[in-house]
Amino acid sequence: MEVATLQESVNSTTRTAAVERRAGLLDAVARWSYRHCWWVLGSTACLLTLCAVVGLSTGGRWSNGGYVAEGTAAWRAETAARPFAASTPDLILYARPGRSVDVPDVAEQGRRVTELAARSPGVGVALSYWSAELGPLRSADGRGALLRIDLKGDDSEAARTARDLVPSLQAAAPGLNLAASGPAWVNVTATDQAQRDLLRSELFNLPLVLVVLVLAFGSLGASLVPMVIGATAASGALAVLTVVTRLAPVSVFAVNLGCALGFGLAVDYALFTLSRYREERARGLGTEEAVGRAMSTTGRAVVCCALTMAWCMAALLVFPLGLIRSLAIASLVVVALCALGTLFLLPAMVAVLGAWIDGRAASRRLRRWRAVTELSVSPAWRRVAVTVTKRPLLWGVAGSVLLVGLAMPVIGLRPALMDETILPPRAEARAVAGAIRGDFPYSPDRQLTVVLPRTDPVAQAAELDAYARYVSALRGTARVSTIAGEYADGRLVEARHAEGAAKRGTLVVVFARGPAQSRDTAGLVDAVRGAPAPGPALVAGTAVQLADTKKAVTDALGWWAALMLSGVFVMLLVFTRSLLVALKAAALGGLSIGAALGLMVLLFQRWQLLGPPAGGGEGALEITMPLLAAALAFGLCVDYEVFLVSRMAEEWRRTRRNTASIVFGIEHTGRLFTAAALVVAVSMGALMVSEVSLLVVLGATMAAIVILDATVVRGVLVPAVMQLAGRANWWTPAPLGGRGLPARLPERRQGDRQPVTRPKSHTKG
């Protein structure tokens, strides 16, 4: 037994020495930044100024759209429908002249504005009731008409065209009282709203975070360091992203997400590192030595956290959605700046602020608070850890049941494409879309366009008639329109002459009864695609885009999960050198993902806290939000796991006592986790003041899951699982230098319960 114990002690010493050698680089970086503090701070200010000047001089070309998967059958169908002026319109203008749209002077204005739109730069096709005399483009009361416009280029180019086109058309035909809607105008409105919301959310965010930090540190000077680093990371991310927009598409929503995530992460990283610095100072180390020690321990955890978060966000690039890729790229920039700010700026600010950070210059009231919270020790969290480790099975089961229960609503998740309901009710694009649905029997968003590129509408008239009758009889079909006439309930209800028809290629337009993104319309899409057509058929429309986007996301889902979980597992294995801890972190991260998505479904789909979807019907969630929330939840949860386990591992290497290490880790990080979770919750929760529902959903979900993770997962599940695992927690695989399970050391139960807050007071037991 003594030989095994000695061998394990030697192995542990060897592994500790290897860790210290790797941490030596961070210690050297911290000391260099400390000694060259003014150079570091000045260089940072110059870089931020340069990025801001470049961004302002070039102007941010924020992208719009990216909600639909590219390269799908629906994408090809939209392309095939454009020559027929029948693709899903980018822009819809609703004319409400206050009298019949058939009055000669109104009709003349309508034809003129249609011709003007068709000649405008960036416009592919313009079609109106007056130019085509199509019944579906005339309102039921005859006092309204629609102008459909297809714009050239991608979503961003279409939005830029719409921004200039709509005001010019409204000015050209004031008598028509034109109002705009459609995907391009929704993008324009959402862009403007998101930029206005950014300032409002930051004004909400900064004061609350400062209050949390002052209560956590008990020192205003120490609280300013994370604030400055967070503000630097957020503003730096904004400046860099502005430059990146010249090279790659970056969504306007990346600005809001980048500022919220960047501020929250940077403050968290600085919070943990600065707390460790103050702990080392209280143990008697000098300022520079304490900075180096903090960076060689907590700084190493910061690097691991940044890498895991970056990997989680990079894994999102497998999804064929422009928006999610854009947000992933923005998140990578933000995470890199957060880590760099902590590693370089924090030592420099410590050198400049000195006693203000240690708390020696604080007021008496703050000193009293600091005395209570010395060395980041939390008696309350210690009691929680001791209670959980006494009955780990009970608490582990209880915590798991809670998270699984929160994850259950995910079963009913219904993804949807972005529409005008992301905007506030007063927004023009949303109000007009609602008016069109109410005033027109067959609104454009319920249209399915079947393109028959090889069908001759004259030579194959009988086959085309049979096909139209068949489709009109399908469940969920309201009306079918072809070159030969109008069909409903399996019969021709209105015939029209087909003279002058093209000899090759034709259209069949199907109008659904239900909302575009309802289950009934989804079933109709499958039925239309499976109907026996008189030739090769391509189906376009909003409902078809949703179906194909869902399939593309589902196909990539497995790759995403495998990449994210495996990559994070490997990084945690290298960092913790423990197979079981890495597996546990991945498993608990999966539970956190489930809980995050379950909360999102429960709050915003089932309870519809933001109102019903467009056109009524069942609740749904925009398809990119669950993906982004899952990646962020997993990354943030693993971040907290790294900080917690790093403190436990330090105590384990020193005492070789599993229970004492668990209690020590919870006791020395519990209060910090509370403060860190509140900081991230406030930063992400600040998105809830936005009037764009996408940001509200993401902010509320992330705020809730971060608080849940910092309490239930870190305070209950982690200590329960690690207590059940015992010494197996610290087994290192042979490729990483392990020699099997550590020998069982005599571990006194009473010793495990003794306070471990003052490392110098421990003696060998």
MONOR-V522978 format. One record per helix or strand. SS is the DSSP state (~ for helix, > for strand). FROM is the first residue (numbers start at 1). LEN is the number of residues. Records with the same first field share a line. If there is no record, write none. Layout:
BEGIN
SS=FROM-LEN / FROM-LEN
END
This chain:
BEGIN
~=2-34 / 37-22 / 73-10 / 104-16 / 129-4 / 135-3 / 155-18 / 174-3 / 183-35 / 220-25 / 253-30 / 287-32 / 322-32 / 355-4 / 364-9 / 374-3 / 379-12 / 392-21 / 420-3 / 428-12 / 444-3 / 461-12 / 519-12 / 542-35 / 579-28 / 623-33 / 658-32 / 693-38 / 734-3 / 749-5 / 759-3
>=63-1 / 91-5 / 123-6 / 138-1 / 145-7 / 178-4 / 251-1 / 415-2 / 447-6 / 477-6 / 485-4 / 491-5 / 506-7 / 538-3 / 621-2 / 732-1 / 740-1
END
